[in-house]
Amino acid sequence: MTMMKKFDDLLANFSSEQKIRIGVVCANDEVSIQAVFNPMVRPFLAPILIGDEALISAALQRHQWSATIIPAMTEEECAAIGVAMVQGKEIDFLMKGHLQTRTFLKAVVDREKGIANRGLLSHVALNEIPAYHKLLLTTDGGMVTAPTKEEKKVLIKHGIEVMNKIGVEKPKVGLLAAAEKVNPKIASSVEAGEIMNELQAETPDCCWIDGPISLDLALSSDTAAIKRYESPVAGDADIVVGPDITTMNVLGKSLTILAGAKMAGLIMGASVPIVMVSRGSTEEEKAYSILIAMYCSKGA
């Protein structure tokens, strides 16, 4: 598959024989509804809007849009219905609408009725960066605060899953640290070295992996040449995995604010992909996040 540098490349390459059913949990605000009807993704979607029937109907009528409405009054009821519909295979992926994140996730991770069947939920962000030659996945800047070594392996697995879905068969993974050498005083660098060795031994065909590796070596072939650093990941990473949520949150916001990047975010680890963007997200960011969920829900 051709290397994807932009979200528009992903959009141009997307196809689906049937409409993909997106369930919007608590679709009581126009912003959530507008994202689903964004011209970029609208042709591929069959929207299922869960929430206040009167509010949703009024919003749809204003724009002359049509969608399936599932009436529900409280945030808890909306979340429970969304999760139950996923369980019943009536929805291909979920999007968080106008409700508290805590209420939404409580229904997702509920031990008896929830859909977090694989244990750990993680946040992946796909970034279109003007200064980089392809889309870059960063994780985890939004969910797992201080991942253990085993949890980092799950973050890597989720990242690889997303890259596979968008057509990257054997992604290149960089385990980020302040330097490219293991330093016994920095636990994350020791862990990165261990994870690299273990994954190379356990599942060598799933990815190329290098760690610890500094961000400049992972993303800049010029820096790698100057430092004479040789690795299949150097200057060509598809995925970068950080030591903790602070590092990756700062990296993600630096990319969008200072480097002019566009970002799409997704929660992985449930039985379907989950779009859960922040209130400050642009319409475009929401649409691109839906696009990535469309890719990840195909064949799920």
Residue, then its C-alpha position, 0 to 999 in steps of 0.5 A: m500500500t502507498m505510504m500515507k502522509k495525510f488523512d486525506d490519503l486515508l479518506a481517498n483509500f477508504s471503501s466499504e460495501q455497507k454503511i458503518r453503524i456509528g452509535v453516538v452516546c448522548a447525541n444531545d448537542e449539535v456539535s456531536i451530530q455535525a461531526v457524524f454528518n461531516p461531508m468527509v465521513r457522511p457517505f459511509l455512515a449509518p448514524i444511530l443517535i442515542g439521547d433526548e429525542a426532541l433535541i435530536s429531532a430538532a437538530l436533524q430537521r434544522h439541517q434536513w438530515s436523517a438518522t435512527i434515534i434511540p430515545a434515552m433521558t439520562e447520561e447513564e441510560c444513554a451509555a448503557i444503551g450504547v454499550a448494550m447495542v454493541q453487545g447485540k452487534e447493532i453498532d460497529f463503533l461508539m462515539k462519546g457525545h455530550l456526557q461526562t467521560r466518567t459516566f461513559l467509561k463506567a458503562v464501557v468497563d462495567r464487569e457484567k455488561g461492559i465491552a472492555n473485554r480485553g482488559l486495558l483501554s488505551h488512547v492512540a493518536l494518529n498525527e498528520i505532521p507537516a514536517y514528517h513524511k508519513l502519519l505517526l501514531t503516538t500512545d498513550g497521551g490520554m488514558v493509561t497514566a503510568p503504564t507498567k511493562e506489561e501494559k506498555k506491551v498492550l499499548i504497542k499491540h493496540g498501536i500495531e492493530v491500528m496501523n495494520k488496519i490502515g494498511v501498514e503491515k509491519p510498523k516500526v515502533g520506537l520506545l521513547a526515552a531521553a537517550e538511546k542507551v539503557n540507563p540503570k537510573i532511568a527505569s523507563s529506559v531499562e523497561a524499553g530495552e527489556i520490552m524490545n528484546e522480549l517482543q523481538a523474541e516473542t513476535p518478531d514478525c508483528c513489527w520492527i522495534d527499537g528502544p530505548i530511542s530518543l525522539d530525534l533518532a526515531l523521527s529524523s534520518d539526518t540525526a541518525a546519520i550524524k550520530r551513526y545510529e543504525s536501526p530500521v526504526a531510526g528516522d522512519a517510526d510509524i509508532v512512538v510509545g512513551p514512558d507515561i501519560t504526561t510525556m505523550n500528552v505534552l508531545g501530542k499537544s506540542l505537535t498540534i500547537l507548535a508543529g501545525a499537526k492534525m490529530a485523530g484520537l481513538i480508544m482501543g481495547a474495547s470490543v469496538p473502537i471508541v471515538m472520544v475527543s475533547r471538547g476543544s477538538t475541531e470539527e475536522e479532528k472529530a471527522y478524522s477520528i471517525l475516519i480512523a474508527m471506520y478503518c478499525s471497525k472494518g472486519a472487527 
